[in-house]
């Protein structure tokens, strides 16, 4: 279980350490929306921003210095977890500028820069799983940079992500890197699938459509896990594993329930299975602790039923390919908007706009 949130307030008040101690949190994910929210509330960043203004640092570079400060601090907080788990957990994720999601070379350059600036072994650099992001993922892994692949919605794209990871490991091995030191997770987004599909079901409005509400997101994630199992059983993966490579764990992202018609722990309790991470906001974490009914493995034995859900959706005219394509475009746009909001907040606090 990782926390899907970070702020300097959490760090300086000890809240993050409390979640590690009391809630068994073993990692953190951040994204542009999280940082935009953190900077727009409270005064935790004011002193650093004042210094950056005095130094005449531009807004873009200021955003890097501010976010890497928090991530470096969080990496240090999680260092004992990282050491205790042999590098499996204790991980903290930092995303490349989402405006670069369609630019391979710039994404690679930004990833290198952030990796160097944070300079912690338990860092994960987040790179979106756009078509242009795939070669960036391969190149970063090849250079020994650990990667959190984000914004995965489609099963076909997830298959390409697994290929990108394996290709990077093969290149890393050829370059003499120690594969055991390279880590990756594949962030498969969950709740947004239901938001998009259920909106389309509501427009259809039939009893058949109503019966499928709240089913697509979990089914999609479960089929992603089936794909993970299939790809880690291949000869290609076994050869990498023999060289010390670590599996790329599926990570369930966007796990807060958006529709009050569903239980608020739906995307936690229905996606419990080995070798996965669930990154959740504190509210979902507390709800799970309070009333989540964990039933053991809730993924194996569901694959055929999950495929049937998408067959039923297709019969109603809801195209899987269209849904996931829309979600990827929206995902990039939302993170771009949040990044611009973050820059605007810094600009305002620096008195530049």
C-alpha positions as CSV (number, residue, x, y, z in Angstrom):
1,X,0.0,0.0,0.0
2,X,1.4,3.4,-1.1
3,X,0.1,6.8,-0.4
4,X,-1.2,8.7,-3.5
5,X,-0.3,12.1,-2.1
6,X,2.7,14.3,-1.0
7,X,3.1,17.8,0.4
8,X,5.7,19.6,2.4
9,X,3.1,19.9,5.2
10,X,2.8,16.1,5.5
11,X,6.6,16.0,5.7
12,X,7.3,18.7,8.2
13,X,4.4,17.7,10.5
14,X,5.5,14.0,10.6
15,X,2.2,12.9,9.0
16,X,4.0,10.8,6.5
17,X,6.0,9.0,9.2
18,X,2.7,8.4,11.1
19,X,1.2,6.8,8.0
20,X,4.3,4.5,7.7
21,X,4.1,3.6,11.4
22,X,0.4,3.3,11.9
23,X,-1.0,2.4,8.5
24,X,1.8,0.3,7.0
25,X,2.3,2.7,4.1
26,X,5.4,1.6,2.2
27,X,5.7,4.1,-0.6
28,X,4.4,7.4,-2.1
29,X,3.2,8.5,-5.6
30,X,3.0,12.1,-6.7
31,X,1.6,13.7,-9.8
32,X,1.2,17.2,-11.1
33,X,-2.3,17.5,-9.6
34,X,-1.0,16.6,-6.2
35,X,1.7,19.2,-6.3
36,X,-0.6,21.9,-7.7
37,X,-2.9,21.3,-4.7
38,X,0.0,21.2,-2.2
39,X,1.4,24.6,-3.4
40,X,-2.0,26.3,-3.5
41,X,-2.8,25.6,0.1
42,X,-0.9,26.8,3.2
43,X,2.5,28.5,3.6
44,X,4.8,25.5,3.6
45,X,6.6,26.5,0.4
46,X,6.7,30.3,1.0
47,X,10.2,30.5,2.4
48,X,11.8,28.5,-0.4
49,X,9.8,30.4,-3.1
50,X,11.0,33.7,-1.5
51,X,14.6,32.5,-1.8
52,X,14.1,31.4,-5.4
53,X,12.7,34.9,-6.2
54,X,15.7,36.6,-4.7
55,X,18.0,34.4,-6.8
56,X,16.1,35.2,-9.9
57,X,15.3,31.6,-10.7
58,X,12.8,31.2,-13.5
59,X,9.4,29.6,-12.9
60,X,10.1,26.3,-14.7
61,X,13.3,25.7,-12.8
62,X,11.7,26.8,-9.6
63,X,9.1,24.0,-10.1
64,X,11.8,21.4,-10.3
65,X,13.6,22.7,-7.3
66,X,10.4,22.8,-5.2
67,X,9.1,19.4,-6.2
68,X,12.5,17.6,-6.0
69,X,13.0,19.0,-2.5
70,X,9.8,17.3,-1.3
71,X,10.6,14.1,-3.1
72,X,14.2,13.9,-1.8
73,X,12.8,14.4,1.8
74,X,10.2,11.7,1.3
75,X,12.9,9.4,-0.1
76,X,14.8,9.9,3.1
77,X,11.7,9.2,5.3
78,X,11.2,6.0,3.4
79,X,14.9,4.9,3.5
80,X,14.3,2.4,6.3
81,X,11.4,0.8,4.4
82,X,13.6,0.7,1.3
83,X,16.4,-1.0,3.2
84,X,14.1,-3.4,5.1
85,X,12.4,-4.6,1.8
86,X,15.6,-4.9,-0.2
87,X,14.6,-2.1,-2.5
88,X,11.1,-3.5,-3.3
89,X,9.2,-0.8,-1.4
90,X,10.1,2.5,0.2
91,X,9.7,4.0,-3.2
92,X,8.8,7.7,-4.0
93,X,7.6,8.7,-7.5
94,X,8.2,12.0,-9.3
95,X,6.7,12.7,-12.7
96,X,8.4,14.3,-15.7
97,X,6.8,17.5,-16.9
98,X,3.5,16.2,-18.5
99,X,3.8,18.7,-21.3
100,X,6.5,16.5,-22.7
101,X,4.2,13.4,-22.8
102,X,4.3,13.4,-26.7
103,X,8.1,14.2,-26.9
104,X,10.4,11.2,-26.5
105,X,13.8,13.0,-26.4
106,X,12.7,15.7,-24.1
107,X,11.1,13.2,-21.7
108,X,14.4,11.2,-21.5
109,X,16.4,14.4,-20.9
110,X,13.9,15.5,-18.2
111,X,14.0,12.1,-16.5
112,X,17.8,12.1,-16.4
113,X,17.7,15.6,-14.9
114,X,15.2,14.7,-12.2
115,X,17.1,11.4,-11.4
116,X,20.3,13.4,-10.9
117,X,18.6,16.2,-8.9
118,X,16.9,13.9,-6.4
119,X,19.9,11.5,-6.2
120,X,18.2,8.8,-4.1
121,X,18.2,5.1,-5.0
122,X,14.5,4.7,-3.9
123,X,13.3,7.2,-6.5
124,X,11.0,6.2,-9.3
125,X,10.7,8.6,-12.3
126,X,7.1,8.7,-13.7
127,X,6.8,8.6,-17.5
128,X,3.4,8.5,-19.2
129,X,2.6,5.4,-21.3
130,X,1.9,7.4,-24.5
131,X,3.3,6.0,-27.7
132,X,6.1,8.6,-27.5
133,X,6.7,7.6,-23.9
134,X,7.4,4.0,-24.6
135,X,10.9,4.5,-26.1
136,X,11.7,6.9,-23.3
137,X,10.8,4.2,-20.8
138,X,13.1,1.8,-22.6
139,X,16.0,4.3,-22.7
140,X,15.7,5.2,-19.0
141,X,15.6,1.6,-17.9
142,X,18.6,0.9,-20.1
143,X,20.5,3.6,-18.2
144,X,19.6,2.2,-14.8
145,X,16.9,4.8,-14.0
146,X,14.0,3.1,-12.2
147,X,10.6,4.0,-13.7
148,X,7.0,4.3,-12.7
149,X,5.1,4.0,-16.0
150,X,1.9,6.1,-15.5
151,X,-1.4,6.7,-17.3
152,X,-2.0,3.2,-18.5
153,X,-5.6,2.5,-19.4
154,X,-5.5,0.0,-22.3
155,X,-4.5,-3.7,-22.2
156,X,-2.8,-3.3,-25.6
157,X,-0.8,-0.4,-24.3
158,X,0.1,-2.3,-21.1
159,X,1.5,-5.1,-23.3
160,X,3.7,-2.5,-25.0
161,X,4.8,-1.1,-21.6
162,X,5.9,-4.6,-20.6
163,X,7.9,-4.9,-23.9
164,X,9.4,-1.5,-23.2
165,X,10.6,-2.6,-19.8
166,X,12.0,-5.8,-21.0
167,X,13.8,-4.1,-23.9
168,X,15.3,-1.6,-21.4
169,X,16.5,-4.4,-19.2
170,X,18.1,-6.2,-22.1
171,X,19.9,-3.1,-23.1
172,X,20.9,-2.4,-19.5
173,X,22.4,-5.9,-19.2
174,X,24.3,-5.4,-22.4
175,X,25.7,-2.2,-21.0
176,X,26.9,-4.0,-17.9
177,X,24.3,-2.6,-15.4
178,X,23.3,-4.6,-12.3
179,X,19.7,-5.5,-13.2
180,X,18.8,-6.2,-9.5
181,X,19.1,-2.5,-8.8
182,X,16.6,-1.4,-11.5
183,X,12.9,-1.3,-10.4
184,X,9.7,-0.5,-12.2
185,X,5.9,-0.4,-11.6
186,X,3.2,-0.1,-14.2
187,X,0.5,2.3,-13.0
188,X,-2.9,1.0,-14.3
189,X,-5.6,3.6,-13.8
190,X,-8.8,2.2,-12.3
191,X,-11.6,4.6,-11.3
192,X,-11.5,6.8,-14.4
193,X,-12.5,3.7,-16.5
194,X,-15.8,3.5,-14.6
195,X,-16.3,7.2,-14.8
196,X,-16.1,7.2,-18.6
197,X,-18.0,3.9,-19.1
198,X,-20.8,4.6,-16.6
199,X,-21.4,8.0,-18.2
200,X,-22.0,6.3,-21.5
201,X,-24.2,3.6,-19.8
202,X,-26.3,6.3,-18.2
203,X,-26.9,7.9,-21.6
204,X,-28.2,4.5,-22.8
205,X,-30.4,4.2,-19.7
206,X,-31.7,0.6,-20.2
207,X,-31.8,-2.0,-17.4
208,X,-29.0,-3.9,-19.3
209,X,-26.9,-0.7,-19.2
210,X,-27.7,-0.1,-15.5
211,X,-26.5,-3.6,-14.6
212,X,-23.1,-2.9,-16.0
213,X,-22.4,0.2,-14.0
214,X,-19.3,0.1,-11.8
215,X,-18.0,-3.1,-13.4
216,X,-15.6,-2.1,-16.2
217,X,-12.8,-0.6,-14.1
218,X,-12.2,-3.7,-11.9
219,X,-12.6,-6.0,-14.9
220,X,-10.0,-4.0,-16.8
221,X,-7.5,-4.2,-14.0
222,X,-8.1,-7.9,-13.5
223,X,-7.4,-8.6,-17.1
224,X,-4.2,-6.5,-16.8
225,X,-3.1,-8.8,-14.1
226,X,-3.8,-11.8,-16.3
227,X,-1.5,-10.2,-18.9
228,X,1.1,-9.6,-16.3
229,X,1.1,-13.3,-15.4
230,X,1.3,-14.3,-19.0
231,X,4.2,-12.1,-19.8
232,X,6.2,-13.1,-16.8
233,X,5.8,-16.7,-17.7
234,X,7.6,-16.2,-21.1
235,X,11.1,-17.4,-21.9
236,X,12.1,-13.8,-22.6
237,X,11.2,-12.8,-19.0
238,X,12.7,-15.9,-17.5
239,X,16.0,-15.1,-19.2
240,X,16.0,-11.6,-17.7
241,X,15.0,-13.0,-14.3
242,X,17.9,-15.3,-14.4
243,X,20.2,-12.3,-14.7
244,X,18.7,-10.7,-11.6
245,X,15.9,-8.6,-13.1
246,X,12.9,-7.6,-10.9
247,X,9.4,-8.0,-12.1
248,X,7.5,-4.8,-13.0
249,X,4.7,-4.8,-10.5
250,X,1.3,-3.7,-11.6
251,X,0.2,-0.7,-9.6
252,X,-3.5,0.2,-9.1
253,X,-3.8,3.9,-9.4
254,X,-6.8,6.2,-9.2
255,X,-8.4,4.0,-6.6
256,X,-10.6,6.5,-4.8
257,X,-14.3,5.8,-5.7
258,X,-15.8,8.8,-7.6
259,X,-19.5,7.5,-7.6
260,X,-21.2,7.5,-4.2
261,X,-23.4,4.6,-5.4
262,X,-20.5,2.3,-4.9
263,X,-18.6,1.3,-1.7
264,X,-15.7,3.6,-1.0
265,X,-13.2,0.6,-0.8
266,X,-14.3,-1.0,-4.1
267,X,-11.0,-0.5,-5.9
268,X,-9.0,-1.8,-2.9
269,X,-10.9,-5.0,-1.8
270,X,-11.7,-6.1,-5.4
271,X,-8.0,-5.9,-6.6
272,X,-6.2,-7.8,-3.9
273,X,-3.5,-10.1,-5.4
274,X,0.2,-10.9,-5.0
275,X,2.9,-8.7,-6.6
276,X,0.8,-5.6,-6.8
277,X,0.8,-2.1,-5.3
278,X,-2.4,-0.1,-4.5
279,X,-1.7,3.6,-4.3
280,X,-4.5,5.4,-2.6
281,X,-5.3,8.8,-1.1
282,X,-5.4,9.0,2.7
283,X,-9.2,9.1,2.7
284,X,-9.4,5.7,0.9
285,X,-6.7,4.3,3.2
286,X,-8.7,5.3,6.3
287,X,-11.9,3.9,4.8
288,X,-10.2,0.6,4.2
289,X,-8.8,0.5,7.7
290,X,-12.2,1.4,9.1
291,X,-14.6,-0.9,7.2
292,X,-12.8,-2.5,4.2
293,X,-13.6,-6.2,4.1
294,X,-10.4,-7.9,2.8
295,X,-11.3,-11.3,1.4
296,X,-7.9,-12.5,0.2
297,X,-7.2,-12.9,-3.5
298,X,-10.0,-11.3,-5.4
299,X,-8.4,-11.5,-8.9
300,X,-7.7,-15.1,-9.8
301,X,-10.7,-16.9,-11.1
302,X,-12.3,-13.7,-12.5
303,X,-10.8,-13.5,-16.0
304,X,-13.6,-15.0,-18.0
305,X,-16.2,-13.0,-16.2
306,X,-14.1,-9.8,-16.8
307,X,-13.9,-10.5,-20.5
308,X,-17.7,-11.0,-20.6
309,X,-18.3,-7.5,-19.1
310,X,-16.5,-6.0,-22.1
311,X,-18.4,-8.2,-24.5
312,X,-21.6,-7.0,-23.0
313,X,-20.5,-3.4,-23.2
314,X,-19.6,-3.8,-26.9
315,X,-23.2,-5.2,-27.5
316,X,-24.5,-1.9,-26.1
317,X,-22.3,0.0,-28.5
318,X,-19.6,1.0,-26.0
319,X,-16.3,0.5,-27.6
320,X,-13.4,-0.5,-25.4
321,X,-10.8,1.0,-27.7
322,X,-12.6,4.3,-27.8
323,X,-13.0,4.5,-24.0
324,X,-9.3,3.9,-23.4
325,X,-8.2,6.2,-26.1
326,X,-10.4,9.0,-24.7
327,X,-9.0,8.3,-21.2
328,X,-5.4,8.5,-22.3
329,X,-5.9,11.9,-24.1
330,X,-7.9,13.2,-21.1
331,X,-5.2,11.9,-18.6
332,X,-2.4,13.8,-20.4
333,X,-4.6,16.9,-20.7
334,X,-5.5,16.9,-17.0
335,X,-1.9,16.6,-15.8
336,X,-0.9,19.3,-18.3
337,X,-3.6,21.6,-16.8
338,X,-2.4,20.8,-13.3
339,X,1.2,21.5,-14.2
340,X,0.2,24.9,-15.6
341,X,-1.8,25.6,-12.4
342,X,1.3,24.7,-10.4
343,X,3.5,27.1,-12.5
344,X,0.8,29.8,-12.2
345,X,0.8,29.4,-8.4
346,X,4.7,29.7,-8.2
347,X,4.6,32.7,-10.6
348,X,2.0,34.4,-8.4
349,X,3.9,33.6,-5.1
350,X,7.1,34.9,-6.7
351,X,5.3,38.1,-7.6
352,X,5.8,37.6,-11.4
353,X,2.2,37.5,-12.5
